[in-house]
Amino acid sequence: MMTSEILQQLLDEYAMGTISPEDRQRLLAALRDPVWAGTVGDFLLEDLHAGRYDVVAEEFPEVGKRLQQHLATQLHAAKQVPVASHRNIFRMGWRKVAAAVLLIGGVAAAVIYLSNPRKVSTKNTAGMAANIGPGGHKAMLTLSDGSTILLDDASKGAIAQQGNTQILKQGNGQLAYQPQSGTNTATLWNTVSTPQGGDYQVALPDGTKAWLNAASAITFPAAFTGKERQVTVKGEVYLEVVQSAAHPFTVIANGVAIKVLGTSFNINAYNDEDYTKITLVTGSIKINSGNRDWLLKPGQQAAANNRDATVKVSANADLEQVLAWKNGLFNFNGADIRAVMPQLERWYGIKVVYEGAVPDIVFKGEMYKNVNLSDVLEMLKAMGVKCRMDGKTLIVSG
């Protein structure tokens, strides 16, 4: 059954060139179906205007014509709305449009970046010597014997064997562990790690799904053979744990132990951050830090201090912001320069240094992660941030 969420995902995959032949047919059917005409129009409003989905318009001229008419109507309506309400206009369109609405000193300013991922901009921005593209699906698999496999280069199909477990790179590019006949007697530890500018998805041997953000890693056995399932993570990882009351699941991150049965949650455990943050989406988890336990409910976030193991629990985490990275977005709501820059370092493989005082700017809004660094720097510059590139170093001045 087609839903707006599924349609949104299919459009994402189509734009990034990762859509499967089967899903492409589903998308084509939706584009031709009058039932979804209005929804598709909302999703593609700004993107079509900027040429992001001009392939859709080329392949389906009747759809393109209908969307263009929809676009003209929406733009006329937008002219009648005060500037302070424009963010609502943007959100009427595709929720994941590459747009950022930022607040500086309480004054609203809207800057829209409607990018075409198939066209690379050559504009020299903020003194950049060369344009730096966004990250992508990149990771390395380290086997129990220390040998490594670059997953982005590996062919689809079986890529390795660990005991009686076969490791597969699936048609969608994700990694999966498939047990075969026989019994795994030895514990063979594997690690999937992403570089700066990389993300990846892996299905663990028990079916648990893990999404890795840039500069992250997850270590796990090629087969869960004992009563407990245990993994270790670094960086940022989102997990959807398969429930098994007889086999509790434990995650270790920066000395914090997270015990679950079956649930979904996000872990932000970068070594260069002050806190390890665990955000519960569904289910229930127990966190142990400094010999104390905390029980989280959905929507709560625990922040464990990486220096003294103290933990603060907030009741209403911004799940949209926490999970933005997994959905291909930067969400800068409430973030200052020092919170934004590490995200850019990890995704674009750059280094950020500061000259003078750090600008006192708080951002609000979101934008696509599949844009070039130059687009992000244009946004920062428009908001009053002084910055320039020196090689792969971004220099921010006060």
N, C-alpha and C positions, 0 to 999 in steps of 0.2 A: 504494500500500500504506500503510495506516494504521500509524503508529508512535507511541510515547508522546511523542516530541519534536514530531511534527506535531500530535497532539491538544492538546498544551500550547499550541502556537502558535495553533491555532484558538480555544481558550478565551480566550486573550489578546485576539485580534481581536474576538471576540464581546463581551467585556466592554467594550472601548473603542469599540464601534460602528463598527469599520472592516472588518468581515468582508464578503467578497464574497458574492453570492447562491450561487455554486457552492460556496464553502467552507462556507457556512452549511448547505447540504444535506449535505455530508460530515460536519459536526459533528453534525447531527441523526441521521444514520445511526449514528454512533459511540455517541451517547447511548442509542440504542435497542438496540444490539447487546450481548447478554449477555457476549460475549467481553471487552468493554471495561468492564463494570460495575464491577469492582473497581478498575481503574486510575482511572476517572472519579471513583469514590468517594474515592480517595486525593487526587486533585487538588483536589476541591471541598470537602473535609471542613470546614475552617475557614471558607472563603468562604461556603458555603451556610448554615452556622450563623449567620453575621453578616448574611445577606441579600444578599451581594454578587451571587449568581447566582439571586436569587429568580425572575427571569424564566424561567430554565431549569426551575425547579420548577413554575412556573405553566403553562408550555407542555407539560411532560411530567410530570404528577403521579405516574406510576408510577416515574419516575426519581427525583423528589424524595423519595418515600416510601422508596425503597431507600437513598438517600443519608442520610436522617435516621436510619434504622436503623444504617447503617454508622457514622454520627457517634456515636450512643449507645454503640456497642461500643468505639470508639476512646477516647472520653472516660473510660469506665470503666477501660480499660487504662492511661490516662495517670495516673489517681489512684494507681496502684500503683508509679509510677516516681519516684525521688528528683528533687528540683528540679534538681540539677546535670545531669540527663540529659534535661531537657525539650526541649532544642534538637533532640535526635534525634527526639522525638515530633513536633515541628513539621515537621521535614524529611521525616517519613513522609508527610505530606500534600502538597499542591501545593507544589513547590519554590519557586514564585514568590509564595507567600502574602505579603500585606503584613504581615510580622512582623519584629521586631527583637529579637535577644537580645544584650544588652550586658554587658560585664564591667567592673566598677568596683573597682579595688583587689584584683582576683583573686576577688571575690565575684560569683557568677552571679546575674543578675536577668533575668527574662523579661517583656517588655512586648509585647503583641500588638495590632496595629492591623488589624482586618479591615474594610476599607472597601468601601462600595458606590459606585462611580464615578458612578452616576446620581443619587445623593442628596447634596446639598451641606450640610455641617454648618454651623450658624450659631453654634456654641459660641464664646464669647469666650475665647481661650486666651492665657496669658502677656501679658495686657494689650493684645491686638491690638484696634485700632479697627475693623478689617474683616477678613474672611476672604480669604486669597489662595489662589487655585486653582493647580493644577499647570500646567506648560507643556504644549505639544502640538506637532503637526506644523506648523511655521511656518518660512517661508524667503522670501528675496528673490532673484530672478534679475537680475543686471546684465549687459546685453548689450554687445557690442563698441562701440556708439556711446554708451554711458553711460546709456541708458534702462533703466528697472527694471520688473519685474513682481512683484507680491506673489503668491507661488505658492499660499498658503493660500486666497486669494480667486479665483484663476484657475479658469475652467471647464475641464473635462476635454476633451482633444483637442489639436489644434495651437494653440500659443500664441505662437509666434514662428518666424522664418526667419533663419538665419545662413548666407549663401552658399548652398550646395547641401545644407545640413543643416536638417531640420525638427525643431523642439523640441516635444515632446509632454508633456502632463500625462496620465498614464495613469489607468485606472479605479481603481487602488489609491492614487492620489494622488501617486505617485512621478514624478520627472522622467526623461525619456529623450530621447536624441539619435538621430535616424533619418536616415542619409544617403540622398540621392535621386540621380537620374541627373545626370551631369555631374561636373566636377572642381572641388574647392575649391582656388583658387590663393592666396588671401590667408589669413593666420592671424588668425582672429577670436576674441579671448579673451572668455570668459564667466566669471562668478563666481556661485556659489550661496553665500549666507551666511544663517546663522540668528541671530536675536536672542537675548537672554536669554529663557529660557522657551520655546525652540523647538528642534526637531530635524527632520531631513529626510533623505530618501534620494534619490540620483540615480544613474542609469546613464550613464556617460561615453560618448563617441562610439565607443570601441572595445569597449564592453560591460562594462568594469570597473565594479564597484559601489562606491559610496561612501556611508557613513552619517555624518551630521554631528551632533555633540552641540550643546548650546546654546552661543551666542556663538562660532560657528566659521565657517570659510569654506574653499572650495576653488575655485581658479582654474585653468582648463583651456581648450584651444582647442576650438572648435565641431566641428573635424575634425582628427584627427591625420594630418598629411600628410607629415612627414619620417621619417627613419630612427628617431628617438627620440620617445618619448612623455614629456612632462614636465608636471607639475602643481605647484601651490604650495598649501600648506594652512596655516591658522591655527586655533588652538583644538584641538579633538579630533575626529579623523576615523578611521573604520575603513574599510579598503580591501580588496576582493577583486579582485586584478588579473588580467585575462585574459592568459594566457601567449602570448608571441610572441617567439621567440628573435631574430628579425630586427628587432624594434622594442623595444629595452629601455625600461623604464618607470622614470622618476626622479621622486621627490617631494622638494620643497624645503620645509623647515620650520625657521624660526628659524636659517637659515644652515647647517643640517644637510642633506646630500644623502643620499637613500636610494635605492639602485639595486636594481631587482628585475626578474625575468623574468615569473614568474607565482606569486603567493603571496597570503596574507592576513595583515594586520598592523594594529596600532592605533598611532596617533600622538597623543600628548598634547603640544601645543605652544602652550599659553596664554602670552601675554606676561607675565602677572603671576605666573607660577610660576618657581621657581628652575631647573628642569630641563625639557628637552624629552625625553620618554620615548617610545621606540619599542619595541613589544612584538611579537615574531613569533609568529604562531599556526601557520601552515603555510608550507612552502617554504624559501627562503633569501634573505636580503637583505644588501647591503653598505652600511655607513654610513660617510660621510666627514664628519669634523669636525676643524677645526684642522689640515688637511693630513695627517690620519692616517685609516686605514681599519680598520673592524671588521666581521667577518663573523658574522652571527647565525644560530643554529640555532633550530628551533621550541622555544618555551617560554622563550627568553632575552629579556631586556629591557636595552636600552641607555639610560642616562640621561646626556644631554649637558648640561653646565653652561652655562647661558645667559650667564654672565659671561666665562668663560675657555675655552670650547669643549672642556674635558676631558670624557672619557667614561668611565663605569663600566658594566661589563656584569655583570648578575646572571644566574645559570644557571637558576634556577627561579622564574619569575614566576608570580604568582597570576592565571591567565588568567580565572578566574571573576570576580575582582574587577575586573580591567582591562576586561572586556567587559560588566560589569553595566549600564552606562549604555545600551548598545546593546540590551540585553534588557529595558529598562524598569525597572531597579532602581537603588537606592542600595546599594552594598556598603561598609560602614564597617569592615570587618575590619582591625584594627590601626591605625585612623586616630585622630588626635587632633582637638581642636577646630579647629585652624588648617587641617587637611586637609579637614574636613567642611564648614566654612562656605563656602568658595568654590563648592562644588557647589550649596549651597542658593542662593547669590547668583545663579548662572547660571540655575538652573532656575525659580526663583520671581521673578526680576527684582527682588531686594531688595539692600540694602546692609547689611553687617555691620560694626559698630564694637564696640570693647572698652572696658569701664570697669574699671580696676584690673587685677589679675593675671589672666592667661588661665587658666581652669580646667584642671587637670592630669588629664584624663580620656581614657582610651583605649577606643574602642568596638569592638564585635564584632557582626557580624550584618548583615542586609540588610532592606530594606523597599521596597515599591513606590514608584515615582516619580509615580504617578497619584493620590496622596493630596494633600489640602489642606495648606498650610503649618501650619495649626493642629494637624494630627495629628503632624507632625514636632516641633513645639515641645512638645507634650504628652510625647512620648518624651524629649526633652532634659530637660524639667523633672522627669520621673520619675527621671532618672538624676542629678539634683542640679545641673543646669546652670541658673543664674539668668539669665533672659532676658526681654525685653519688647519690644513693638513700638512705634515712634514713626513713624506714617505707614508708609512702606515701608522703614524702617530697623530692623533687628534689633539691639538693644543687649544684649551679653553681658557680664555682670559677674562678677568673681571672688568 
